[in-house]
Amino acid sequence: MTSPTYAVIDPASGQTLQTFPTATDEQMDAALGAASQTYRDWSRSSTVPQRADLIRRVASLHTQRCDELAEIIHREMGKPLEECVGEVEFSAAIYEYYADNAEHLLADQPIDLRDGEGSALIRREPIGVLLGVMPWNFPYYQVARFAGPNLVLGNTVVLKHAPQCPESAAAIAQIFTDAGLPPGAYVNVYATHQQIADAIADPRVRGVSFTGSERAGSQIAETAGRCLKKVVLEMGGSDPFIVLSSDDLDATVDAAVRARLDNTGQACNGAKRMIVVDDLYEKFLTKFTERLLAHTDSVAPLSSVTAAERLEQQVTDAVAEGATLISAGTRSGAFFPPAVLTGVSPDSASAAEELFGPVATVYRANSEDEAVDLANATPYGLGSYVFTTDPAQALRVAHRLEVGMVFINGVGIEGAELPFGGVKRSGFGRELGSLGIEEFANKKLIRTARS
């Protein structure tokens, strides 16, 4: 496998703006050594409130440097500037959440003993050095949801970012330094694939968090499994947007468009498959197609020409399998126009793929049961959206969906306090909320006999 080249390449122009050298083996060893030493020293000498204060400074620095940080990822992966600002603000909110709630989330948990003799409790403690391997689509947010809770807990972090996000990776590392965290608490590395494999096997690393492609995730999980390392994986999804009834179809359609175009369609939990009951299907399809294609001239580029070419091939394959494509344009470099696919057979190869870009697939469902069956007919199981005027139906359908998250009658309603993660081939483990700080914690039993 070819090692990555760390470079800032403007997706709109294809121009290489800046390159960064990959780490030497000696630098990688030093990074692991620093993280290991800081874990032994800092995590044992610092308190949860002290670490929370440091993470609160990290949040504050994100806010202070918001415009600068936003410009960086706008250059790196083409995200619209307004969305870049929103990502920085959300990242700051995540750090604030863990700073504000760390003592509560990590408080000792007493256990009621059946015989009443003595006492027992669960104490949440760090486990050591964690390796994070992060993707390009949300350069700050992905790091925040991994690093925030674990640094408050007392773990130390070695972070390998995506090759196309080296500038934001450096900016994040500088924030942790400027916030006052000790050297080795958070270490950025421009590592090669082999160095990451070696790091997972290194006894100094106690856990691995990965967000990215299914292929890379399975390789990391395989290596971590052989080395008996805890791993958290988030590997994308093909989230359904289920429309069962609506008292305002225009608003429902607008929500569907927003859910599909978030981050130019490059969000793991973005709505990708619109599943609409029969009596609303034609009206929904007409309105949705019109409004999605209206963004043709304003849509941002995808993260790279390679990403756009991959999406183009997926669409071509779907059409070859019998699907109908409606689009107002064709690919130009990294720019891919919004498009709608209909007539995709649930049994086709295309139906099992994640479309990472502004292309939506629309399905007709004859009943609630068929809508649920279509929603579950995918190897992925990350998130989902259910729109209905019937609260009982909403909860009934939510219970039947094979996913890690269900959002009812709303999009963009995620929060730092809400756990994020999936099932099936979308991965396992959770980030954010109270569950996010539990993944790499040693839940230590302390049992005291009656004295």
Phi, psi and omega in degrees: 000134181291135179287151184287152171254118182276112184206147172268113180239115180297115182297329183291323184251340185080005183280133174280118186266329184196144176238155181229137181287142174288158183289145170280164177298325179293320178294321179295318178297320179294323178297315178293323178295317179296316180296321180293316180294318180295323176300313182295324183273303191287315185293333181271337182263337182268158178256165177301314178300323179294317179291325177297322178297321178294318180291330175294324175293324176300317178299314182298320180291327174299318180293315181297324185257021188306310184297317180297314180297320180296317180299324182297309184284338172298320177290320189288315187226013168079005180301137176306141188301320179300320178289328176299315178299316179299323179293318178298318180295319178294321178298317177300321179296325178294313178299318178298319180302312182288328175295318183286332189245002186303313183298320179292315184292332183255011180295149176302142182247102180295149177245128176285119182274139183294323182267353178070012183266116179075214183210164177207149177207162172253127177244129181268118183233158179290164180246344178138214182281131177245140177255125177249132176239111192244155183266180186268344194284333174223078192300326180269316183299317181299320180290318183300317185287342175267309187285321184306300182294325185284327176289323174297320179296326180118000170290159172250158192232130167248123190241120171255115180268173180296147182301335181269006180237044183287329182288317177293326177300317178293322180295321178295313180301322179295324178298316179296322177294313182293334178285346176104007176292145182291152175305134182098346178289319176224117184236124176270134178228136173265075191270156173275168178299318181294321178297324177292317177300318179294322180294320178300321181283343183294131182296343178287339179269128185253346181197159184225134173241128182229136169230127181164212186286155179298320182299310180293321180298320180293325178292318179294318179296322179297314179295315180296321179297317179298328183265005178057046178254139174294138180221142173245130183235135170228112192234037172089180182192172175230066193295132177277147172242101190262123178247111183254330175195161181201136173261003176208083186297326178300316179293322178295318178296317179300320178296320179296319179296315178299318182293332180275327186265000177305128180056038182056035178079009184254051177240131182303321182258021174287148178292124183242333181239113178272119182243112192237134179294156191305316187286346177251352191301307186297314180295318180298312183301317180298310181294316183296315180299314181300314185284326178293313181291340177296343180271006186304317184277348184248355184291143180281164176291157169289177188294337182195165175297322179300318179296319180292321178296321179296316179296319179301318180293320178298317179295317178301318179295320180297318179295320179298333179272002175115359181284158176253131181252132172240118182211153180260009181189190178230165181297141174224101184064234179273356180276127178233124185287149174303146183207159180234131175251131173233164178073022176280119180291133178300341180268357183281162177297325182296325182295337183269359184261155172268125177266109186261081182167183189280048178241127180247145173253132182244128180243149173260135177237134182276348183198171175300316181300316181292324177299316179295317179299317177297318180299321183276351184278060180207149177287350181265163178201057182272277182238183179194162179228133179234122178243121180200154176270358184254105182302321180295320178295320180302312181289326179296314179292318179304320180295330186270347183281135181270072185217168176270343184215141175229127177245122186257123174056036178189152173232156181068029183250027173288166179201159181300332182274357184257127181294147182234129176164174186222190179228183181056222184277007172279351176116196180206159186095168182226148172236162181070165180062194180292330181290331183294330181274354182271336191299317182246040176251140170276108180274085190276128174277130173238110185247127180244125177284161178296130181275000000 
